[in-house]
């Protein structure tokens, strides 16, 4: 069976540099105090024979939790992106030490990037936002398996990531891409007709654009099936998150945008599907629990037994699927446009959205204004820097401009 020619595919085997190939798999977890990081640690603690964490990083806003994780896992190194949080972290570690040696502390914006290049088997990038780009590149250049939850780093730095990633070196953690990752094993590249990415529809499924105009932050943060951080939850409500996932699917699996479809599935049990040329469709299904795709990423090519509960087939259930309403939720169409432009356009899209989400959460921008403002910023950006000459500096410059312009527009 001929494998897909893509960054991430289960039929491709990438062999990283491994310090102790016969012992537990050594991991670095970036973003350990966030939603993905805490669930990954839960998987690790329940499987001490399989995994050993050698370093943790976090932004620095929850130093007590980071210190607790460090001693719970026995890690020798911890890092915080906010250098001002280092003294508080040192105090928190000292308070929990109980006579044990304190871990080494790295601090500053480059700390996570330094950890990503450490000697280990896999790096889980659970950082939120495009600040995860440099750690992503560092892990790939160091020859680590990149367990990727930080979709933004791939989206904003697509050509940069593709230039350094070896086939099969990235294992995606998004539930949708973990589903595609598994379903693609059912055929060859030539047999794939399209990818079908499912969306829960968020809290506003079925509402018209007019009905969305007055929704509140509390409304937007009340996701019906997933428990996530505020930015990702708002992105799910606007469907920007689904637009980002379409771009990510294109980059990971090398499938054209016109063959990547989005369908609304409120139950969030079918996480995505692959349709093959003979008309058959393979779907990956499991209850909404991120520990399953996290465990898949950490353990691949082996599965981690009992990583999360499976479907209960003894109970009646109904799975619904609806077409996407592009008029009420234009983010996916905009993301396709941005992904087709390529270059720095995805970075502009993502950065402008992050600023608009913050403005919405602080009551300075209406819900429908999020994607409307992002669209204006993308349009003003015009023809992006593109091609193999794209650099990290190009991405950061484009992001800086997009953030400033989005802030201006959001301020009225």
SVG drawing of the C-alpha trace seen along z (x, -y; Angstrom):
<svg xmlns="http://www.w3.org/2000/svg" viewBox="-32 -54 52 58">
<polyline fill="none" stroke="black" stroke-width="0.4" points="0.0,0.0 1.6,-3.3 1.6,-5.8 0.4,-9.4 3.1,-11.9 2.3,-14.1 3.7,-15.5 1.5,-13.2 0.4,-9.8 0.1,-6.6 1.8,-4.4 4.9,-6.5 7.4,-5.7 9.9,-8.3 12.6,-7.1 13.8,-9.8 16.9,-10.1 16.0,-8.3 18.0,-8.3 16.6,-5.1 14.7,-3.2 14.1,-0.2 12.6,-2.2 9.6,-4.5 9.3,-7.0 10.8,-10.3 8.6,-13.3 8.8,-17.1 5.4,-18.7 5.0,-22.4 2.0,-24.2 1.7,-21.8 -0.8,-23.8 -3.3,-24.3 -6.1,-22.0 -4.1,-19.8 -1.1,-19.7 -3.1,-18.7 -4.8,-15.9 -1.6,-14.7 -0.1,-14.5 -3.2,-12.4 -2.4,-10.0 1.3,-9.8 0.5,-9.3 -1.8,-6.4 0.9,-4.8 4.3,-5.2 5.7,-2.1 5.2,-3.8 6.0,-7.4 8.5,-9.6 8.3,-13.4 11.7,-15.0 10.7,-18.7 7.7,-20.9 7.0,-24.4 4.1,-26.9 3.3,-30.5 3.8,-31.3 0.3,-32.2 -0.2,-29.1 3.1,-28.5 1.6,-26.5 0.2,-24.0 3.4,-23.9 5.4,-23.2 2.9,-20.4 3.3,-18.8 7.1,-19.0 7.3,-17.1 4.4,-14.7 6.4,-13.7 9.9,-14.1 11.0,-16.3 14.6,-17.8 13.7,-20.9 10.8,-23.4 10.4,-26.6 8.1,-29.6 7.7,-32.0 7.1,-35.0 10.5,-35.7 8.8,-37.7 7.1,-34.5 10.4,-32.7 10.8,-33.9 7.2,-32.8 7.9,-29.5 11.0,-29.0 9.1,-29.8 6.3,-27.3 8.9,-24.6 10.7,-25.2 7.4,-25.0 6.7,-21.6 10.2,-20.2 10.1,-18.5 13.8,-18.0 14.0,-17.0 16.3,-18.8 14.7,-21.6 14.3,-21.3 16.3,-23.6 14.3,-26.6 14.5,-28.2 12.7,-31.5 11.9,-33.9 10.3,-33.8 12.9,-31.3 12.6,-28.8 10.1,-26.6 12.1,-26.6 15.1,-25.4 13.2,-22.6 11.8,-21.5 15.3,-20.7 16.2,-18.6 17.2,-15.0 13.9,-13.0 11.6,-10.9 8.6,-13.2 7.7,-16.8 4.0,-17.6 3.4,-21.2 0.3,-22.2 1.1,-25.9 -1.8,-28.1 -1.2,-30.6 1.4,-31.3 4.1,-31.7 4.4,-27.9 6.0,-28.2 9.7,-28.5 9.3,-25.4 7.7,-23.5 10.6,-24.2 13.1,-23.4 11.6,-20.0 11.5,-19.1 15.1,-20.3 16.3,-18.3 14.8,-15.1 12.0,-14.7 8.5,-13.3 6.3,-16.4 3.0,-15.6 1.2,-18.7 -1.7,-20.3 -0.5,-23.8 -2.2,-24.1 -1.3,-27.7 2.4,-27.0 1.7,-24.9 -0.9,-27.3 1.1,-30.5 4.4,-28.8 3.3,-26.2 6.2,-26.5 8.7,-26.7 7.4,-23.6 7.1,-21.6 10.7,-22.5 12.1,-20.9 9.6,-18.1 10.4,-14.6 7.5,-12.4 5.6,-11.1 7.5,-13.2 4.3,-15.1 1.5,-13.3 -1.6,-15.6 -3.5,-15.9 -6.6,-17.8 -9.5,-15.3 -10.4,-16.0 -6.9,-15.4 -6.3,-12.4 -9.4,-11.0 -8.2,-11.7 -4.8,-10.3 -6.4,-7.0 -9.0,-6.9 -6.3,-7.6 -4.7,-4.3 -7.6,-2.7 -6.4,-3.6 -3.7,-5.0 -3.3,-8.6 -4.9,-7.9 -7.9,-6.4 -8.8,-9.5 -11.7,-11.5 -12.1,-14.0 -11.6,-14.7 -14.7,-15.5 -14.0,-17.5 -16.7,-17.5 -17.8,-20.5 -20.0,-20.5 -21.5,-23.8 -20.7,-25.3 -23.3,-26.9 -25.0,-28.8 -25.7,-26.1 -28.9,-26.8 -28.9,-30.6 -29.0,-33.1 -26.5,-35.9 -29.1,-38.3 -29.6,-36.2 -25.8,-36.1 -25.4,-39.9 -26.3,-40.2 -24.8,-37.1 -22.7,-37.6 -19.3,-36.3 -21.1,-34.0 -23.1,-32.6 -20.0,-32.1 -18.1,-30.4 -20.9,-27.8 -19.7,-25.1 -22.2,-22.1 -19.7,-19.3 -16.1,-20.3 -14.3,-21.9 -11.6,-24.2 -9.8,-27.5 -11.6,-30.8 -9.9,-31.6 -10.4,-28.1 -14.0,-28.1 -14.8,-31.4 -13.0,-30.1 -15.3,-27.1 -18.4,-29.4 -17.3,-31.5 -16.1,-28.4 -12.7,-30.1 -11.3,-27.0 -12.8,-24.9 -11.3,-27.2 -7.9,-26.8 -8.4,-23.0 -9.2,-23.0 -5.9,-24.8 -4.1,-22.4 -5.6,-19.4 -4.5,-20.7 -0.9,-21.2 -0.7,-17.9 -2.2,-15.6 -1.5,-17.4 -5.2,-17.4 -6.5,-20.4 -8.9,-22.8 -11.7,-21.9 -11.5,-18.3 -11.8,-19.2 -15.4,-19.5 -16.9,-20.7 -20.0,-19.1 -21.8,-20.0 -22.1,-17.1 -23.6,-18.3 -22.9,-15.1 -19.1,-15.3 -18.7,-11.6 -17.6,-11.2 -14.5,-13.3 -13.8,-13.3 -14.1,-11.1 -12.3,-10.1 -14.3,-9.4 -12.6,-7.1 -13.1,-7.0 -15.2,-3.9 -17.9,-5.8 -17.0,-4.3 -16.4,-6.5 -14.3,-5.6 -15.1,-7.5 -13.4,-7.6 -15.8,-7.7 -15.3,-8.0 -17.0,-10.1 -15.6,-13.6 -12.6,-13.2 -9.2,-14.7 -7.2,-12.0 -7.8,-9.6 -6.1,-11.7 -3.4,-12.9 -2.6,-9.2 -2.6,-8.3 0.0,-11.0 2.1,-10.2 2.1,-6.4 2.1,-6.2 2.5,-3.7 1.2,-1.9 -2.2,-2.6 -2.5,-3.2 -5.0,-0.8 -8.0,-2.5 -6.8,-6.0 -10.4,-7.2 -13.9,-5.5 -15.2,-4.1 -18.7,-4.3 -21.4,-2.4 -23.0,-0.3 -25.6,1.1 -27.4,-2.2 -29.5,-3.8 -27.9,-6.8 -28.5,-9.2 -25.8,-10.9 -26.8,-13.9 -25.1,-15.7 -26.0,-19.1 -24.5,-21.2 -22.5,-24.3 -24.3,-27.6 -21.6,-29.8 -23.8,-32.9 -24.1,-32.8 -20.6,-31.4 -18.3,-32.8 -15.0,-31.9 -14.5,-28.6 -14.9,-30.2 -12.5,-32.9 -10.0,-30.4 -10.1,-28.5 -9.3,-31.8 -6.5,-32.6 -5.1,-29.0 -5.2,-29.3 -3.3,-32.6 -0.6,-31.0 2.5,-32.9 1.9,-35.2 -1.9,-35.4 -2.6,-32.6 -0.5,-34.4 -2.5,-37.6 -5.7,-35.6 -4.7,-34.0 -3.2,-37.0 -6.1,-39.3 -8.5,-36.7 -6.6,-36.4 -6.9,-40.2 -10.5,-40.2 -11.4,-37.4 -9.6,-39.3 -11.6,-42.4 -14.9,-40.4 -14.0,-38.8 -13.4,-42.3 -16.7,-43.6 -15.2,-45.9 -16.4,-44.0 -19.6,-42.3 -19.6,-38.6 -20.2,-39.0 -17.6,-41.6 -14.9,-39.1 -14.8,-37.4 -16.0,-40.7 -12.9,-42.5 -10.6,-39.6 -11.9,-39.7 -11.1,-43.4 -7.6,-42.8 -7.0,-40.0 -8.3,-42.1 -6.0,-45.0 -3.0,-42.7 -3.3,-42.0 -0.8,-39.7 1.2,-38.0 4.9,-37.1 5.0,-33.6 7.2,-30.8 10.2,-29.0 11.8,-32.4 9.3,-32.9 11.1,-33.4 10.1,-33.4 10.7,-37.1 8.3,-37.5 5.6,-35.7 6.3,-37.8 6.2,-41.0 2.9,-40.1 1.5,-39.1 2.6,-42.4 0.9,-44.4 -2.3,-42.3 -2.5,-42.6 -2.1,-46.4 -4.6,-46.8 -7.2,-44.5 -6.9,-46.5 -7.5,-49.7 -10.5,-48.4 -11.9,-46.8 -11.6,-50.1 -13.9,-51.7"/>
</svg>
